[in-house]
Amino acid sequence: MDFPNNLFGNAACSADGQMIQNPLMKAMENLMIAGQMNTIDSQFNVDLHDHFEDAWEDAGIMDPHQAELEAQWHIQQASNYQAEIEDQMQTAWENKGEQGLEEVWNMGKEEEKGELEKVWEGLTAEEEEKFETLWDMANPEYQEMLVRWGKEWEKKSSEYAFNEENPFLEENSPFEAALEKIKTGLTPEAILLLEAELHRNPENSEAWAMLGKLHAENDEDVRAIAAMKRGIAIDPYNLDLLMSLGISCTNEYEEDEALGYLKAWLENHPEYCGIQLPFSPTKDGIKAAFSNAIDKNPTDPDLFQALGVLRFLDDELIDAEHSFHDALLLRPDDAALWNRLGASIAKQGKWEEALQCYYKALELRPDYVRTWTNIGISYVNSKDYVNAARYYLCALSLNPDANHLYNFLNSTFVCMERMDLILKLEARDPLAFADEFHIITREELPRSSEWVGSFIN
């Protein structure tokens, strides 16, 4: 049992925000145990239960490790639930195939579905390496089963899921109304209005593009990509969509797709279509092509932005920082660029410098949920878990659908040794923590830059 503990023991307080208790890594740890530790029988969970019970009784109410024991027990309960779901899905697949999986899926609560979906979301480079290690050690039958499930969930995640309740379906001019909501920072209403437009006019590629951008800013890349792909299917030469898809696929570590979209952007751009491109898109080849385009036109911020994204993807962090900086010289009021500059600096371990970039992004776009999340990650990296939790909660207040942030919060509370806060997560209500954390709501967001200084101090 030492190998998984050694491999995953520090994940909860990892410096990489996307490593925080990634459900796929948990699933693979379970598969590794099932495949390699075949001497462990069904008595294991009972023994582990008894072990935690004994440890709790021995600890006593004043024991300094009490919170840690409680947190570990909470995590074990979650693991038991996951194992139960895996058993149900395996039985469903064997008996009814895809239909059986659909039935199990529909039985779950919405928040449970969200957690299960995250098992199949993209990994960081570090996670991919650990995934490969565990994959090689897993039982071949489990490998095959995981691949089958993965294909089914991939089909589901590729389809855009409209909100079930939408009060704007009868709106006379939903697209125009959405534009007005965006200007005033009312992103949730804008999303619903765009969905109302697309119910009525599903061939509106501009609406799909705008919807995808809003989801990306809301820290929902899976929905963003699904919306943008609908748009690109309608208008495959839409430059705005191609660039946005290239960036969002990078966020989800879908490298091949990101390279393909960025290559297509160059191919279809009237000014850069003559630049030599590699037949098969590779990072080096596409980076070279964008560098050549910059030589041709050094005043286009999109070129520097794309090159920065590619360099970031390749862990050329200092060069990525320079590219985003150059883009901002040309487009200084772009909140997304300030956020990306902050991310490239943060990944170098320069947390304070990164925070200044994030604050600038919030001055420009106070409801930029992804930036609120990135600030939380920066505070985790600097081991300031209280402020990390505060910013995660603010992000959730602005977008309650960003369910992955509850995983981030769970891990942060583990690092704080606050079992009482972990238990409160079950309510799925960020305002339930308002008695302990200053949580800003969308209604409180000011419309000027002065608010940032008062909030962060």
C-alpha positions in Angstrom: 0.0 0.0 0.0 3.0 2.3 0.1 3.3 2.9 -3.6 0.0 4.8 -4.1 0.5 6.7 -0.9 4.0 7.8 -1.9 2.8 8.7 -5.4 -0.3 10.7 -4.4 0.4 11.7 -0.8 1.2 15.3 -1.6 -1.5 15.8 -4.3 -3.9 17.6 -2.1 -1.6 20.4 -1.3 0.2 20.3 -4.7 1.6 23.4 -6.2 -0.2 22.6 -9.4 -3.9 23.6 -9.1 -5.0 21.0 -11.7 -3.4 18.2 -9.7 -5.7 18.9 -6.7 -7.4 15.5 -6.1 -7.9 14.9 -9.8 -10.6 12.1 -9.9 -8.9 10.3 -12.8 -5.7 10.0 -10.7 -7.9 8.6 -7.9 -9.5 6.1 -10.2 -6.2 5.0 -11.6 -4.9 4.5 -8.1 -7.9 2.2 -7.4 -7.3 0.3 -10.6 -3.6 -0.1 -9.8 -4.5 -1.5 -6.4 -7.1 -3.8 -8.0 -4.7 -5.0 -10.7 -1.5 -5.4 -8.7 -2.6 -5.9 -5.1 -4.7 -8.9 -5.8 -4.0 -10.4 -2.4 -6.3 -7.7 -0.9 -9.8 -9.1 -0.7 -13.2 -7.6 0.2 -12.2 -7.5 3.8 -9.9 -4.5 3.0 -12.6 -1.8 3.3 -13.9 -3.3 6.5 -10.4 -3.4 8.0 -9.7 0.2 6.9 -13.0 1.3 8.4 -12.0 -0.3 11.7 -8.5 1.3 11.4 -9.9 4.8 11.2 -12.5 4.1 13.9 -9.7 2.9 16.3 -7.5 5.8 15.3 -10.3 8.3 16.0 -11.1 6.8 19.4 -7.4 6.7 20.4 -6.9 10.3 19.2 -9.2 11.9 21.8 -11.1 15.1 21.3 -8.1 17.4 22.0 -5.6 15.5 19.8 -3.9 17.9 17.4 -4.3 15.4 14.5 -8.0 15.2 15.0 -8.8 17.3 11.9 -6.4 15.3 9.8 -8.0 12.0 10.8 -11.5 13.4 10.1 -10.4 14.6 6.7 -8.8 11.3 5.8 -12.0 9.5 6.9 -14.1 11.9 4.7 -11.8 11.1 1.7 -12.2 7.4 2.4 -16.0 7.6 2.4 -15.8 9.4 -1.0 -13.5 6.6 -2.3 -16.0 4.0 -1.1 -18.8 5.8 -3.1 -16.6 5.9 -6.2 -16.0 2.1 -5.9 -19.7 1.5 -5.7 -20.3 3.6 -8.8 -17.6 1.7 -10.7 -19.2 -1.6 -9.7 -22.6 -0.4 -10.9 -21.2 0.8 -14.2 -19.3 -2.4 -14.9 -22.5 -4.5 -14.3 -24.5 -2.1 -16.4 -22.0 -2.4 -19.3 -21.9 -6.2 -19.2 -25.7 -6.5 -19.1 -27.0 -3.7 -21.3 -24.0 -2.0 -22.9 -24.3 1.7 -23.7 -28.0 1.7 -22.6 -27.0 0.4 -19.2 -24.4 3.1 -18.8 -27.0 5.7 -19.6 -29.3 4.3 -17.0 -26.6 4.5 -14.3 -25.7 8.0 -15.4 -29.3 9.2 -15.1 -29.6 7.7 -11.6 -27.0 10.0 -10.2 -27.4 13.4 -8.6 -26.3 16.4 -10.7 -23.2 17.1 -8.6 -22.3 13.4 -8.7 -22.5 13.4 -12.5 -20.2 16.4 -12.5 -17.6 14.6 -10.4 -17.8 11.5 -12.6 -17.4 13.6 -15.8 -14.2 15.0 -14.4 -12.7 11.6 -14.3 -12.5 11.9 -18.1 -11.3 15.5 -18.3 -7.8 16.5 -19.5 -4.7 16.1 -17.3 -1.6 18.2 -16.8 1.7 17.0 -18.2 2.7 15.8 -14.7 -0.6 13.9 -14.3 -0.2 12.3 -17.6 3.2 10.9 -16.6 1.7 9.5 -13.4 -1.3 8.2 -15.3 1.0 6.3 -17.7 2.8 4.7 -14.7 -0.5 3.5 -13.1 -1.9 2.5 -16.5 1.0 0.1 -17.2 0.4 -1.5 -13.8 -3.3 -1.8 -14.0 -5.1 -5.1 -14.7 -5.7 -5.4 -18.5 -9.4 -6.1 -18.0 -9.7 -2.8 -16.2 -7.8 -1.0 -18.9 -10.2 -2.3 -21.5 -13.2 -1.3 -19.4 -11.8 2.2 -18.8 -11.2 2.7 -22.5 -14.8 1.7 -23.3 -16.2 4.1 -20.6 -14.0 6.8 -21.8 -15.3 6.6 -25.4 -18.9 6.8 -24.1 -18.3 9.9 -21.9 -16.3 11.5 -24.7 -19.4 11.3 -26.9 -21.4 13.0 -24.2 -18.9 15.8 -23.4 -18.6 16.7 -27.1 -22.3 17.8 -27.1 -23.3 21.1 -25.8 -25.8 20.8 -22.9 -28.3 23.6 -22.8 -29.6 24.8 -19.4 -32.9 23.0 -18.7 -34.5 26.1 -17.3 -34.3 29.3 -19.3 -36.6 32.3 -18.6 -35.5 34.0 -21.8 -36.9 31.5 -24.4 -39.7 33.9 -25.4 -37.4 37.0 -25.6 -38.0 38.9 -28.8 -34.3 39.7 -29.6 -32.2 37.4 -27.4 -28.9 37.9 -29.3 -29.1 41.7 -29.0 -30.1 41.5 -25.4 -27.2 39.2 -24.7 -24.8 41.8 -26.0 -26.2 44.3 -23.6 -25.9 41.9 -20.7 -22.2 41.3 -21.6 -21.5 45.0 -21.5 -22.9 45.3 -18.0 -21.1 42.2 -16.7 -24.2 40.0 -16.4 -22.6 36.8 -17.7 -25.2 34.3 -16.5 -28.1 36.2 -18.1 -26.0 36.6 -21.3 -25.4 32.9 -21.5 -29.1 32.1 -21.1 -30.0 34.7 -23.8 -27.5 33.2 -26.2 -28.9 29.8 -25.6 -32.4 31.2 -26.3 -31.1 32.6 -29.6 -29.5 29.2 -30.5 -32.7 27.3 -29.7 -34.4 29.6 -32.2 -31.5 29.9 -34.7 -29.0 27.0 -34.2 -27.0 28.1 -37.3 -25.9 31.4 -35.7 -22.1 30.7 -35.6 -21.5 34.1 -34.0 -23.8 33.2 -31.1 -22.0 29.9 -30.6 -18.6 31.7 -30.6 -19.8 34.3 -28.1 -21.3 31.5 -25.9 -18.1 29.6 -26.0 -16.0 32.6 -24.9 -18.3 33.3 -22.0 -18.0 29.7 -20.8 -14.2 29.9 -21.1 -14.1 33.1 -19.0 -16.4 31.3 -16.5 -13.8 28.6 -16.1 -15.9 26.0 -18.0 -13.6 24.9 -20.8 -15.5 21.7 -21.5 -18.7 23.6 -22.2 -16.7 26.3 -24.0 -15.2 23.8 -26.4 -18.5 22.1 -27.0 -20.1 25.4 -28.0 -17.2 26.5 -30.1 -17.2 23.2 -32.0 -20.8 23.7 -32.9 -19.9 27.1 -34.3 -16.9 25.9 -36.3 -19.1 23.1 -37.8 -21.3 25.9 -39.2 -18.5 28.3 -40.2 -15.2 26.4 -40.5 -13.3 29.5 -41.6 -14.3 31.7 -38.6 -11.0 33.1 -37.4 -12.3 34.2 -34.0 -13.6 30.7 -33.4 -10.4 29.0 -34.6 -8.2 31.1 -32.3 -10.5 30.6 -29.3 -10.7 26.9 -29.9 -6.9 26.7 -30.1 -6.6 28.4 -26.7 -9.4 26.5 -25.0 -8.0 23.1 -26.2 -4.7 24.2 -24.8 -6.3 24.8 -21.4 -7.7 21.2 -21.5 -4.3 19.8 -22.7 -5.8 18.7 -26.0 -2.5 19.4 -27.7 -3.2 17.9 -31.2 -6.5 19.7 -31.5 -5.1 23.0 -30.3 -2.3 22.8 -32.9 -4.8 21.9 -35.6 -7.0 24.9 -34.9 -4.1 27.3 -34.7 -2.7 26.0 -38.0 -6.2 26.5 -39.5 -6.2 30.0 -38.2 -3.0 30.8 -40.1 -4.1 29.0 -43.2 -7.4 30.9 -43.4 -6.1 34.3 -42.4 -6.0 36.5 -45.5 -2.7 38.1 -44.4 -0.8 35.0 -43.3 -2.2 32.2 -45.6 1.0 32.4 -47.7 3.3 31.5 -44.7 4.8 28.0 -45.0 3.2 25.6 -42.6 4.2 22.0 -41.7 2.0 19.3 -43.3 1.4 17.7 -40.0 1.1 20.3 -37.2 3.8 20.0 -34.5 4.5 22.5 -31.7 7.8 23.5 -33.2 6.4 23.8 -36.7 3.4 25.9 -35.7 5.6 28.0 -33.4 7.9 28.7 -36.2 5.0 29.7 -38.5 3.7 32.2 -35.9 7.2 33.6 -35.5 7.4 34.1 -39.2 4.0 35.8 -39.2 5.2 38.2 -36.5 8.1 39.1 -38.7 5.7 39.9 -41.4 3.3 41.9 -39.1 4.7 42.8 -35.6 1.5 44.8 -34.8 -1.0 42.0 -34.6 -1.6 41.0 -30.9 -3.3 37.7 -31.9 0.0 36.5 -33.3 1.8 37.1 -30.0 -1.0 35.6 -28.0 -1.0 32.4 -30.0 2.8 32.1 -29.8 2.5 32.7 -26.1 -0.1 29.9 -25.8 2.2 27.5 -27.8 5.2 28.4 -25.7 3.2 27.9 -22.5 2.1 24.5 -23.8 5.7 23.6 -24.3 6.8 24.8 -20.9 8.9 27.6 -22.4 7.6 29.9 -19.6 9.9 32.8 -19.9 9.3 33.0 -23.7 5.6 32.7 -23.1 5.7 35.5 -20.6 7.5 37.7 -23.2 4.9 36.9 -25.9 2.0 37.8 -23.7 3.8 41.0 -22.6 4.3 41.9 -26.3 0.6 41.2 -27.0 -0.4 43.5 -24.1 1.7 46.3 -25.4 -0.6 46.2 -28.5 -3.9 45.4 -26.6 -3.5 46.6 -23.0 -7.1 46.4 -22.1 -7.5 42.7 -22.7 -8.4 40.9 -19.4 -7.7 37.5 -20.9 -4.2 38.5 -21.9 -3.5 39.8 -18.4 -4.8 36.5 -17.0 -2.5 34.5 -19.4 0.5 36.6 -18.5 -0.2 36.0 -14.9 -0.5 32.2 -15.5 2.9 32.1 -17.3 4.5 34.0 -14.5 2.8 31.9 -11.8 4.1 28.7 -13.3 7.6 30.1 -12.9 6.9 30.3 -9.1 6.7 34.1 -9.1 3.4 34.3 -7.2 3.5 37.9 -6.2 4.2 39.1 -9.7 1.5 36.8 -11.0 -1.1 38.3 -8.6 -0.5 41.8 -9.9 -1.4 40.6 -13.4 -4.5 38.8 -12.1 -5.6 41.9 -10.2 -5.2 43.9 -13.4 -7.4 41.4 -15.2 -10.1 41.8 -12.6 -9.9 45.6 -12.8 -10.8 45.2 -16.5 -13.3 42.4 -16.1 -14.4 42.0 -12.4 -16.5 38.9 -13.2 -13.7 36.9 -14.9 -14.2 33.7 -13.0 -11.0 32.0 -14.3 -8.9 34.8 -12.9 -10.6 34.4 -9.5 -9.7 30.7 -9.6 -6.1 31.4 -10.7 -5.6 33.8 -7.8 -6.8 31.0 -5.5 -4.3 28.6 -7.0 -1.5 31.2 -6.5 -2.4 31.4 -2.9 -2.3 27.6 -2.6 1.2 27.6 -4.1 2.3 30.2 -1.5 0.6 28.0 1.2 -1.8 30.8 2.1 -4.8 28.4 2.3 -7.2 30.9 3.9 -6.9 33.4 1.0 -7.0 30.5 -1.5 -10.3 29.3 -0.1 -11.6 32.8 -0.2 -10.9 33.3 -3.9 -12.3 29.9 -4.8 -15.5 30.7 -2.9 -15.7 34.1 -4.8 -15.3 32.2 -8.1 -18.1 29.8 -7.1 -20.3 32.8 -6.0 -19.9 34.2 -9.5 -20.4 30.9 -11.3 -22.1 28.2 -9.2 -21.7 25.7 -12.1 -17.9 25.6 -11.8 -18.2 22.3 -9.9 -14.5 21.4 -10.1 -13.8 24.3 -7.7 -15.4 22.2 -4.9 -12.6 19.7 -5.4 -10.1 22.6 -5.1 -11.9 23.7 -1.9 -11.9 20.2 -0.5 -8.1 20.0 -0.9 -7.6 23.4 0.5 -9.6 22.6 3.6 -7.6 19.4 4.0 -4.4 21.5 4.0 -6.1 23.8 6.6 -7.0 20.7 8.7 -10.6 22.0 8.8 -12.9 19.0 8.7 -15.8 21.3 9.7 -15.4 23.2 6.4 -15.1 20.0 4.4 -18.5 18.8 5.7 -20.1 22.1 4.8 -19.1 21.5 1.1 -21.9 19.0 0.8 -24.4 21.9 0.7 -22.8 23.1 -2.6 -23.4 26.7 -1.5 -20.4 29.1 -1.4 -22.4 31.6 0.8 -22.6 28.9 3.5 -19.0 29.9 4.3 -19.8 33.7 4.5 -19.5 33.6 8.3 -15.8 32.9 8.0 -14.8 34.3 4.6 -15.4 37.5 2.8 -17.2 36.4 -0.4 -18.0 38.9 -3.0 -21.2 38.3 -5.0 -22.0 39.3 -8.6 -24.4 42.0 -7.3 -21.5 43.6 -5.3 -19.1 43.8 -8.2 -18.3 47.5 -8.7 -17.9 49.0 -12.1 -14.6 50.8 -11.6 -11.0 49.7 -10.9 -10.8 51.1 -7.3 -12.6 48.1 -5.8 -9.7 45.7 -6.4 -7.4 47.4 -3.9 -10.0 47.5 -1.1 -10.9 43.8 -1.7 -7.4 42.4 -1.6 -6.2 44.3 1.5 
